[in-house]
Amino acid sequence: MVVVRRGRERRWPPLARSGRPETSCSHTSFNYKFYRYQYLRPVAILYIALAIILAHVHAFEPDFVYPLENVTVAKGRDATFTCVVNNLGGYRVSGEATPARVAWIKADAKAILAIHEHVITNNGRLSVTHNDYNTWTLVIRNVKMEDRGVYMCQVNTDPMKMQTAFLEVVIPPDIIYEETSGDMMVPEGGSAKLICKARGYPKPKIVWRREDGREIIARNGTHGKMKATIVEGDMLSLTKVTRSEMGAYMCIASNGVPPSVSKRLKLQVHFHPLIQVPNQLVGAPLGTDVTLICNVEASPKAINYWQRENGEMIISNERYLMNENESSMYAVQMTLVIRKLHKADMGGYKCISKNSIGDAEGTIRLYEMELQKKTKSAHRVNSVEDTSGTDEINSTPNIEPPEESSKIHKNGRLYKGLQAGEHDLISSSTNGTAGTLRNRPWLRLPLALTILVVVFVRFRCHGMLSIGRS
């Protein structure tokens, strides 16, 4: 075997044939061996002392690895505390031969719950587990409010070591139905107080909303009128209530512990019926369909029907179709459809609404509407015939005096008492140019002016001849 020291190679003393070192060495060789290993003694002693110190400090002194964490749990659930301790097995309590132990203590009640793996308290909901290494676990099943408090994981060292954590027990909110309002009915203009109570831990916060998302109109005396989509507080005060405030209100209770709870309260506002008629006068031609409309507001719900003006109630059949469409909790649109109008259907109709508070009615008058007549229909027909066959129209002209007199009206003058010759002149002139006028309407005005001039000249000439004869 070769030993390297200070860069030079040295060998062990030669062995005898028996396998042992030769004993026939001198005193000098003995001293050499002694001094060869003498320097190792201080180093060995130092290492042994250091090992003893480290073993005493680290191997035998228990130490917490993680802090004990606070736990928040809902009532009825399970809570768990975990305590991790190292170097517990080799430690001996001074003056005792037994090793150190881990204990669980309810600090605020100063009650020992468990020692190591044994439960001391008389509580079947508690249990302790150990993983045979360094972890101790305290489990509390079906937690109750009295379990709330400070819990301690303690090691019986000298001095004692311990760490604490808090168990918070929370309770989800719950509506107290015995102290909460139900559905309410108030007259329009009256007041209503809606109350909602809830229990839980921490104390629940209560807010109010309208189910339809509309604003809540709260009138709180000193603060006056206030509009908001959310109102806080366990009481909602409504004064001078109007029909627009009618509906469902939601009371919602929450405290940060799920789930939140709510209750639906329905506010009913009572008032007598009100009828609005969009069109009080309706016209339609015979043989067509017509619809009569009345808008009704009433609460509580009203009985709605139609009548003729003579008091005869209208019954739904193949000619009379009645319908009601709700637009809100209190608003209804009444419609009456009359099919294939007859002469006897003309006249007055009444829409009537009645509830427990009062009644109202609206009146609609139905009249016959005549189709507008076209005054120039004959002229348009003649124009069409003229484009298809002008020879036939020119050969048989047919112009009536009323039509001609209307032309004179359009020219701005009206002449009466024309002589026979003058009438013949107008007739002959018109007969000769009938086809031309039909084909060229723009020639009518110049022709009419020409005729007027001719008549005027003849009238003057006739007068002068009469004077000469006399």
C-alpha positions in Angstrom: 0.0 0.0 0.0 1.3 3.5 -0.9 0.8 6.5 1.3 1.4 9.9 -0.2 2.7 12.6 2.1 4.5 15.8 1.3 5.0 14.7 -2.2 7.2 11.7 -1.4 6.3 8.1 -1.6 6.5 6.1 1.6 5.9 2.4 2.3 4.6 0.5 5.3 7.3 -1.5 7.2 7.9 -4.8 5.6 5.8 -7.7 6.9 7.2 -10.9 8.3 6.3 -14.2 6.8 3.7 -14.6 9.5 1.9 -11.5 8.2 2.7 -9.3 11.1 5.2 -6.4 11.1 8.7 -7.3 12.0 9.3 -6.7 15.7 13.0 -6.6 15.4 12.8 -2.8 14.7 14.9 -0.4 16.6 14.0 2.3 19.1 14.4 4.9 16.3 11.7 3.3 14.1 9.3 3.2 17.1 9.7 6.9 17.7 9.1 7.5 14.0 5.7 5.8 14.0 4.7 7.6 17.2 5.4 11.0 15.8 3.9 10.0 12.5 0.3 9.8 13.9 0.6 12.2 16.8 -0.7 15.2 14.8 -4.0 13.5 14.0 -5.2 13.5 17.7 -6.2 17.2 17.9 -8.1 17.0 14.6 -10.0 13.9 15.7 -10.9 15.4 19.1 -12.2 18.6 17.4 -14.4 16.6 15.0 -15.8 14.5 17.9 -16.6 17.6 19.9 -18.3 19.3 17.0 -20.4 16.3 16.2 -21.6 16.1 19.8 -22.5 19.8 19.8 -24.4 19.5 16.5 -26.2 16.4 17.6 -27.3 18.1 20.8 -28.5 21.3 19.1 -30.0 20.0 15.8 -30.9 16.4 16.2 -32.4 16.6 19.7 -34.0 20.1 19.7 -37.6 20.0 18.2 -38.4 22.8 15.7 -41.6 23.9 13.9 -41.3 23.7 10.1 -44.4 25.7 9.1 -46.5 28.2 11.1 -50.0 27.1 12.1 -52.5 28.7 9.7 -55.8 30.3 10.6 -58.9 28.4 9.4 -62.3 29.8 8.3 -65.0 27.3 7.8 -68.8 27.4 7.4 -70.9 26.0 10.1 -71.5 22.2 9.6 -68.3 21.7 7.6 -65.0 20.1 8.8 -62.0 22.1 10.0 -58.4 20.9 9.9 -55.2 22.2 11.6 -51.8 20.8 10.6 -48.7 21.1 12.8 -45.2 20.0 11.4 -42.4 19.4 14.0 -38.9 18.2 13.1 -36.3 16.5 15.4 -38.9 15.4 17.9 -38.0 11.7 18.2 -34.5 12.0 19.7 -35.3 14.7 22.2 -35.6 13.8 25.9 -37.3 16.1 28.3 -34.8 17.1 31.1 -35.2 14.9 34.1 -37.3 12.4 32.2 -36.6 9.4 30.1 -39.6 9.8 27.8 -39.3 11.7 24.5 -41.1 15.0 23.8 -44.7 15.0 22.8 -47.1 17.2 20.7 -50.3 18.4 22.4 -53.4 20.2 21.0 -54.9 22.8 23.3 -58.0 25.1 23.1 -56.2 28.2 24.2 -59.1 30.5 25.1 -60.8 27.7 27.1 -57.5 26.4 28.5 -58.6 22.9 27.7 -56.3 20.1 26.5 -57.8 18.4 23.5 -55.2 15.7 22.6 -51.7 14.6 23.4 -49.7 13.0 20.6 -52.3 10.6 19.1 -54.7 10.3 22.0 -57.8 12.6 22.3 -58.2 13.7 25.9 -61.4 15.8 25.6 -64.8 14.1 25.6 -65.8 15.3 22.1 -66.5 12.7 19.5 -66.1 15.2 16.7 -62.4 15.7 17.3 -59.6 13.4 16.0 -55.8 13.5 15.8 -53.6 11.8 13.2 -49.8 11.4 12.9 -47.9 10.3 9.8 -45.1 8.6 11.9 -42.6 11.2 10.9 -43.2 14.9 11.7 -46.8 15.9 11.0 -49.7 16.0 13.5 -53.2 16.9 12.3 -56.2 18.0 14.3 -59.6 17.4 12.6 -62.9 19.0 13.9 -65.9 17.5 12.1 -69.3 19.2 11.8 -68.1 22.5 13.2 -70.4 24.4 15.5 -70.3 28.0 16.7 -68.8 27.0 20.1 -65.8 25.6 18.3 -64.7 29.1 17.3 -61.6 30.3 19.0 -57.7 30.0 19.4 -56.1 26.5 18.9 -52.5 25.8 20.0 -50.0 23.2 18.9 -47.5 22.7 21.8 -44.3 20.7 22.3 -43.3 20.0 25.9 -39.6 21.1 25.6 -37.8 23.0 28.3 -38.7 25.8 27.8 -42.0 24.9 26.1 -42.5 25.6 22.4 -45.9 26.4 20.8 -47.7 28.1 17.9 -51.4 29.2 17.6 -54.1 29.7 15.0 -57.7 31.0 15.0 -60.7 29.0 13.9 -63.4 31.3 12.5 -66.9 29.8 12.1 -69.1 31.6 9.6 -72.8 31.1 8.8 -74.4 31.8 5.4 -77.2 34.3 5.4 -80.8 33.1 5.9 -84.1 35.1 5.7 -86.1 35.3 8.9 -89.5 34.8 7.3 -91.4 35.4 10.6 -90.0 39.0 10.7 -90.1 39.7 6.9 -93.0 41.3 5.1 -95.1 39.5 2.5 -97.0 40.7 -0.5 -98.7 44.0 0.1 -101.6 45.9 -1.4 -102.0 49.7 -1.0 -104.2 52.3 -2.7 -102.7 54.7 -5.1 -101.3 57.7 -3.2 -100.8 55.6 0.0 -97.7 54.4 1.8 -96.0 51.1 2.1 -93.1 49.8 4.4 -91.3 46.7 3.2 -89.3 44.9 5.9 -86.7 42.2 5.4 -84.7 40.4 8.2 -81.9 38.0 7.9 -79.6 36.0 10.2 -76.0 34.8 9.7 -72.4 35.4 10.8 -71.0 37.9 10.0 -74.2 39.9 10.1 -75.7 40.0 6.6 -76.1 43.2 4.6 -79.6 43.7 3.0 -80.2 45.5 -0.3 -83.4 46.1 -2.3 -83.9 45.9 -6.1 -86.8 45.9 -8.4 -87.3 42.7 -10.3 -87.7 44.5 -13.6 -84.5 46.5 -13.1 -86.3 49.9 -12.8 -85.4 52.6 -10.3 -86.8 52.6 -6.8 -88.4 55.8 -5.7 -87.7 56.2 -2.0 -89.0 59.2 0.0 -87.2 59.5 3.3 -88.7 62.7 4.8 -85.6 64.9 5.4 -83.8 63.6 2.3 -86.8 64.1 0.1 -87.3 62.0 -3.0 -84.5 59.6 -4.0 -84.2 57.4 -7.1 -81.8 54.5 -7.1 -81.6 51.0 -8.6 -80.2 49.6 -5.2 -81.4 50.7 -1.7 -79.6 49.4 1.4 -81.3 48.7 4.7 -83.7 46.1 6.2 -86.7 48.5 5.7 -87.8 50.1 2.4 -90.2 53.0 2.9 -92.4 54.0 0.0 -94.8 57.0 0.3 -97.3 58.5 -2.2 -97.1 55.4 -4.2 -98.1 55.6 -7.8 -99.1 52.8 -10.3 -95.7 52.9 -11.9 -94.2 51.6 -8.6 -96.3 48.5 -8.7 -94.3 45.3 -9.2 -92.0 42.8 -7.5 -89.3 43.9 -5.1 -86.3 41.7 -4.3 -84.8 41.6 -0.8 -81.2 40.2 -1.1 -79.1 39.3 2.0 -75.3 38.6 1.8 -72.4 38.5 4.2 -69.5 37.2 2.0 -70.4 33.5 2.8 -72.0 31.9 -0.2 -74.7 31.5 -1.1 -76.6 34.8 -0.9 -80.3 34.5 -0.3 -83.3 36.6 -1.5 -87.0 36.9 -1.1 -89.6 38.3 -3.6 -92.2 40.7 -2.3 -95.0 41.9 -4.6 -96.4 45.4 -4.2 -100.0 45.8 -5.6 -101.3 49.3 -6.1 -105.1 49.6 -6.4 -106.9 52.3 -8.5 -110.1 52.6 -10.5 -110.0 51.9 -14.3 -108.8 54.5 -16.8 -109.5 54.2 -20.6 -107.7 56.0 -23.4 -109.1 55.9 -26.9 -106.4 56.6 -29.6 -109.0 57.2 -32.4 -112.5 58.2 -31.4 -113.7 58.6 -35.0 -113.0 55.7 -37.4 -114.0 55.4 -41.0 -114.0 52.4 -43.4 -115.6 51.4 -46.7 -118.3 48.7 -46.7 -117.1 45.2 -47.1 -113.7 45.8 -45.5 -112.3 44.9 -42.1 -111.8 47.6 -39.4 -110.1 47.5 -35.9 -111.3 49.5 -32.9 -108.7 50.0 -30.1 -109.0 51.0 -26.4 -106.1 51.2 -23.9 -107.2 50.3 -20.3 -105.3 50.8 -17.0 -106.8 49.1 -13.9 -105.8 47.4 -10.7 -107.0 45.0 -9.4 -107.6 43.3 -12.8 -110.7 44.5 -14.4 -113.5 42.9 -16.6 -113.4 44.4 -20.1 -116.1 44.1 -22.8 -117.6 46.0 -25.8 -121.1 47.4 -26.4 -123.0 49.1 -29.1 -124.3 52.6 -28.3 -127.8 51.2 -27.8 -126.5 49.0 -24.9 -126.3 45.7 -26.9 -123.3 43.7 -25.7 -121.0 42.4 -28.5 -120.3 38.7 -28.5 -117.2 37.2 -30.2 -118.1 35.3 -33.4 -116.9 35.0 -37.0 -117.5 38.7 -37.7 -116.6 40.2 -34.3 -113.1 39.3 -33.0 -112.2 40.6 -29.5 -108.7 40.4 -27.9 -106.7 41.7 -24.9 -102.9 42.2 -24.9 -101.2 43.0 -21.6 -98.4 45.5 -21.8 -97.7 45.7 -18.0 -99.2 44.5 -14.7 -102.0 47.0 -14.9 -102.2 48.0 -18.6 -104.3 46.2 -21.3 -105.0 47.0 -24.9 -108.6 46.0 -26.0 -109.1 45.4 -29.7 -112.4 44.8 -31.6 -112.1 43.6 -35.2 -115.2 43.9 -37.4 -115.0 41.9 -40.5 -116.8 42.6 -43.8 -118.5 45.8 -42.7 -122.2 46.1 -43.3 -124.4 49.2 -43.3 -125.8 48.1 -40.0 -122.4 48.1 -38.4 -122.1 51.9 -38.6 -122.6 53.9 -35.4 -121.2 54.1 -31.9 -119.2 51.5 -29.9 -118.3 51.5 -26.2 -115.3 49.8 -24.5 -116.1 49.3 -20.8 -113.8 48.3 -17.9 -114.9 47.5 -14.4 -113.1 46.4 -11.2 -113.8 46.4 -7.5 -113.0 50.1 -7.2 -114.9 51.6 -10.1 -115.5 51.5 -13.8 -114.8 53.5 -17.0 -115.8 53.6 -20.6 -114.6 55.0 -23.9 -116.6 55.7 -27.1 -115.7 55.2 -30.7 -117.9 56.2 -33.7 -117.7 54.2 -36.9 -118.8 55.7 -40.2 -118.9 54.7 -43.8 -116.1 56.0 -45.9 -116.9 56.3 -49.7 -114.2 55.6 -52.2 -113.0 58.8 -53.9 -114.6 59.1 -57.4 -112.5 60.1 -60.4 -114.1 63.1 -62.2 -112.1 62.7 -65.4 -112.6 59.0 -65.8 -114.6 59.4 -69.1 -111.9 61.7 -70.5 -109.2 59.1 -69.7 -111.2 56.4 -71.4 -111.7 58.5 -74.5 -107.9 59.2 -74.6 -107.2 55.5 -74.5 -109.7 54.8 -77.3 -108.2 57.7 -79.3 -104.7 56.2 -79.3 -106.1 52.8 -80.4 -108.4 54.1 -83.3 -108.4 57.8 -84.2 -110.5 57.4 -87.4 -113.5 56.0 -85.5 -113.5 58.9 -83.0 -113.1 61.6 -85.6 -116.0 60.2 -87.6 -118.4 60.1 -84.7 -117.5 63.0 -82.3 -119.6 63.3 -79.1 -119.0 66.3 -77.0 -121.7 67.2 -74.5 -122.5 70.8 -73.6 -121.8 70.4 -69.8 -118.3 69.3 -70.7 -117.9 72.3 -73.0 -119.2 74.7 -70.3 -116.7 73.3 -67.8 -114.0 74.2 -70.3 -115.3 77.7 -70.4 -115.1 77.7 -66.6 -111.4 76.7 -66.7 -110.7 79.7 -68.9 -111.8 82.0 -66.2 -115.1 83.4 -67.8 -118.7 82.2 -67.8 -121.0 83.4 -70.6 -124.8 82.9 -70.5 -127.6 83.4 -73.0 -125.7 82.9 -76.2 -127.7 83.3 -79.4 -128.6 80.3 -81.5 -126.1 81.2 -84.2 -123.4 81.6 -81.6 -124.2 78.2 -80.2 -124.1 76.7 -83.7 -120.8 78.4 -84.3 -119.3 76.9 -81.1 -120.9 73.5 -82.0 -119.6 73.5 -85.6 -116.2 74.6 -84.5 -116.0 72.0 -81.8 -117.3 69.3 -84.1 -114.8 70.1 -86.7 -111.9 70.0 -84.3 -113.0 67.3 -81.9 -110.5 64.7 -83.0 -107.7 67.3 -83.1 -108.5 68.5 -79.5 -108.5 64.9 -78.2 -105.1 64.2 -79.9 -103.6 67.6 -78.9 -104.8 68.9 -75.5 -102.4 71.8 -75.6 -104.4 73.4 -78.5 -107.6 73.8 -76.3 -106.7 77.1 -74.7 -105.8 78.9 -78.0 -108.9 77.5 -79.7 -111.1 78.7 -76.8 -109.7 82.2 -77.0 -110.3 82.3 -80.7 -113.9 81.2 -80.3 -114.4 84.0 -77.7 -113.0 86.6 -80.0 -115.2 85.4 -82.8 -118.3 85.6 -80.6 -117.4 89.0 -79.4 -116.9 90.4 -82.9 -120.2 88.9 -84.1 -121.9 90.4 -81.1 -120.5 93.8 -81.8 -121.4 93.5 -85.5 -124.9 92.4 -84.8 -125.4 95.3 -82.5 -124.1 97.8 -85.1 -126.4 96.3 -87.8 -129.4 96.7 -85.5 -128.5 100.4 -84.9 -128.2 101.1 -88.6 -131.6 99.6 -89.4 -133.2 101.6 -86.7 
